[in-house]
């Protein structure tokens, strides 16, 4: 019998029409790694007077997956659609470029996509439906730009045959040299003031969803999901110079900053480039100790995205790529 090699465990996604109803996983992300693992909640019971337990009872079974890999101008559309919100992209003129505008709502449930995930190879494979991207983030420093996150899924179905010939999503990575960070005091000025001593960026949008587990003998997993209070956190490691230390006054006064993180890639067509733009209305909620960073005295400021009435949002992503849809 052939061994199930770790090296050949591929992952494919399918965009579900109805959350939790499995579909063919006909999309393959060439950059993002999604590794599914089995989770369970099992109670163990021991009778009075006995040393050893006499029975176990499975209460819940589900799956979780780790998300890892390079930050790309293409895969990010799938990750944002499952974590932040989904809206169909708009073609830019008659070019091959499409603009994805991703905005979370302040006071209504967001439209998101759920995924069926298949993982394995020709020897053995499994799948899980109702894939919710419960957290998504990215980290960027001068060495690399990466994504991070986690998925919540229903229990796996083992010994499946994976969907054949999935569509492979073009891999267009974000290079650290393509990234700039801007911070301005007024929303209308966002993108005007470039920061020149940012050493690392860490964005995390977590705690998005909770599973609903009713008593229903027809179910093989959780029945639905609800949104929970999210945690939109940005960390910037900056030089402790006049710009970096300027956030001390912002922290003391509770003043807001309008921060733009922007990556610009190669041209697609007619001056339209691959682009990721992340605009955040942010206030300081924490600060690290001073530290050495490449010989420079530095510190890390922690911000939380804060709802801004004039924007009608706390943050927004704009992504330009060649994907016409998911």
Long-range contacts (C-beta under 8 A, 24 or more apart in sequence): 2-123, 3-123, 4-120, 4-121, 4-123, 4-124, 5-121, 5-123, 8-121, 8-122, 8-123, 9-119, 9-120, 9-121, 10-119, 10-120, 10-121, 10-162, 11-35, 11-36, 11-117, 11-118, 11-119, 12-117, 12-118, 12-119, 12-162, 12-163, 12-166, 13-78, 13-115, 13-116, 13-117, 13-118, 13-131, 14-115, 14-116, 14-117, 14-118, 14-163, 15-113, 15-115, 15-326, 16-113, 16-114, 16-115, 16-116, 16-129, 16-130, 16-131, 19-114, 19-130, 19-224, 19-225, 20-114, 20-129, 20-130, 20-154, 20-221, 20-223, 20-224, 21-129, 22-116, 22-127, 22-129, 22-157, 23-116, 23-129, 24-116, 24-163, 25-115, 25-116, 25-117, 25-118, 25-127, 25-162, 25-163, 25-166, 26-163, 26-166, 26-167, 27-78, 27-166, 27-167, 27-169, 27-326, 28-166, 28-167, 28-168, 28-169, 29-69, 29-75, 29-78, 29-169, 30-75, 30-168, 30-169, 30-170, 30-171, 31-69, 31-70, 31-72, 31-74, 31-75, 31-171, 31-173, 32-67, 32-68, 32-69, 32-70, 32-72, 32-75, 32-78, 32-79, 32-147, 33-66, 33-67, 33-68, 33-69, 34-65, 34-66, 34-67, 34-117, 34-119, 34-151, 35-65, 35-66, 35-68, 35-119, 36-63, 36-64, 36-65, 36-117, 36-119, 36-126, 36-128, 36-151, 36-153, 36-156, 37-63, 37-64, 37-65, 37-66, 38-63, 38-155, 38-156, 39-63, 39-64, 60-213, 60-222, 61-155, 61-221, 62-152, 62-153, 62-154, 62-155, 62-211, 62-221, 62-222, 63-128, 63-152, 63-153, 63-154, 63-155, 63-156, 64-150, 64-151, 64-152, 64-153, 65-117, 65-128, 65-131, 65-150, 65-151, 65-153, 66-149, 66-150, 67-133, 67-136, 67-147, 67-148, 67-149, 67-150, 67-151, 68-146, 68-147, 68-148, 69-146, 69-147, 70-144, 70-145, 70-146, 70-147, 70-173, 70-174, 71-138, 71-140, 71-145, 71-146, 71-147, 71-173, 71-174, 71-263, 71-276, 72-171, 72-172, 72-173, 72-174, 73-172, 73-173, 73-174, 73-263, 73-265, 73-274, 73-275, 73-276, 73-319, 73-320, 73-321, 74-169, 74-170, 74-171, 74-172, 74-321, 74-322, 74-323, 75-147, 75-169, 75-171, 76-147, 76-276, 76-317, 76-319, 77-319, 77-321, 77-323, 77-326, 78-113, 78-115, 78-169, 78-326, 79-133, 79-136, 79-147, 79-149, 80-136, 80-317, 80-319, 81-112, 81-113, 81-326, 82-112, 82-113, 82-114, 82-115, 82-131, 82-132, 82-133, 82-136, 82-151, 83-112, 83-133, 83-134, 83-135, 83-136, 83-149, 83-205, 83-208, 84-110, 84-112, 84-136, 84-205, 84-317, 85-110, 85-111, 85-112, 86-110, 86-111, 86-112, 86-113, 86-326, 87-111, 88-325, 89-323, 89-324, 89-325, 91-324, 92-272, 92-320, 93-270, 95-268, 95-269, 95-270, 95-272, 96-268, 96-269, 96-322, 97-268, 97-269, 97-270, 97-272, 97-273, 97-320, 97-321, 97-322, 98-320, 98-321, 98-322, 98-323, 98-324, 99-318, 99-319, 99-320, 100-317, 100-318, 100-319, 100-320, 100-321, 100-323, 101-316, 101-317, 101-318, 102-316, 102-317, 102-318, 102-319, 103-313, 103-316, 103-317, 104-230, 104-313, 104-314, 104-315, 106-307, 106-312, 106-313, 106-314, 109-227, 110-227, 113-326, 115-151, 117-151, 117-153, 118-160, 118-162, 118-163, 120-160, 120-162, 121-162, 124-158, 124-159, 125-159, 125-160, 125-161, 125-162, 126-156, 126-157, 126-158, 126-159, 126-160, 127-156, 127-157, 127-160, 127-162, 128-153, 128-154, 128-155, 128-156, 128-157, 129-153, 129-154, 129-221, 130-154, 130-221, 130-222, 130-225, 132-208, 132-209, 132-225, 133-208, 134-206, 134-207, 134-208, 134-209, 135-204, 135-205, 135-206, 135-207, 135-208, 136-204, 136-205, 136-206, 137-202, 137-203, 137-204, 137-205, 137-206, 138-201, 138-202, 138-203, 139-200, 139-201, 139-202, 139-203, 140-174, 140-176, 140-179, 140-200, 140-201, 140-261, 141-176, 141-199, 141-200, 141-201, 142-176, 142-199, 143-176, 144-176, 145-173, 145-174, 145-175, 145-176, 145-179, 145-263, 148-204, 150-206, 152-209, 152-211, 152-225, 154-220, 154-221, 154-222, 155-220, 155-221, 169-323, 170-322, 172-265, 172-266, 172-274, 172-321, 174-263, 174-265, 174-276, 175-263, 175-265, 178-263, 178-264, 178-265, 179-261, 179-262, 179-263, 180-261, 180-262, 180-264, 181-236, 181-259, 181-260, 181-261, 181-262, 182-259, 182-260, 182-261, 182-262, 183-257, 183-258, 183-259, 183-260, 184-257, 184-258, 185-255, 185-256, 185-257, 185-258, 186-258, 187-258, 187-281, 187-308, 187-310, 187-311, 189-258, 190-258, 190-259, 190-260, 190-279, 191-260, 191-262, 195-236, 195-238, 195-243, 196-243, 197-238, 197-239, 197-241, 197-243, 197-244, 197-296, 198-236, 198-237, 198-238, 199-237, 199-238, 199-239, 199-293, 199-294, 199-296, 199-298, 200-235, 200-236, 200-237, 200-300, 201-234, 201-235, 201-236, 201-261, 202-233, 202-234, 202-235, 202-236, 203-233, 203-234, 203-235, 203-261, 203-278, 204-231, 204-232, 204-233, 204-234, 205-230, 205-231, 205-232, 205-233, 206-230, 206-231, 206-233, 207-231, 231-304, 232-280, 232-304, 232-305, 232-314, 232-315, 233-302, 233-303, 233-304, 233-305, 234-259, 234-280, 234-282, 234-302, 234-303, 234-304, 234-305, 235-300, 235-301, 235-302, 235-303, 236-300, 236-301, 236-303, 237-293, 237-298, 237-299, 237-300, 238-298, 238-299, 238-300, 238-301, 239-293, 239-296, 239-297, 239-298, 240-290, 240-297, 240-298, 240-299, 244-298, 244-299, 244-301, 247-284, 247-287, 247-301, 248-287, 250-283, 250-284, 251-284, 251-287, 251-301, 254-283, 255-283, 256-281, 256-282, 256-283, 256-306, 256-308, 257-282, 257-283, 257-284, 257-303, 258-282, 258-308, 259-303, 268-320, 268-321, 268-322, 272-320, 273-320, 274-320, 274-321, 275-318, 275-319, 275-320, 276-317, 276-318, 276-319, 276-320, 277-317, 277-318, 277-319, 278-315, 278-316, 278-317, 278-318, 279-315, 279-316, 279-318, 280-305, 280-314, 280-315, 281-305, 281-306, 281-307, 281-308, 281-311, 281-313, 281-314, 281-315, 282-306
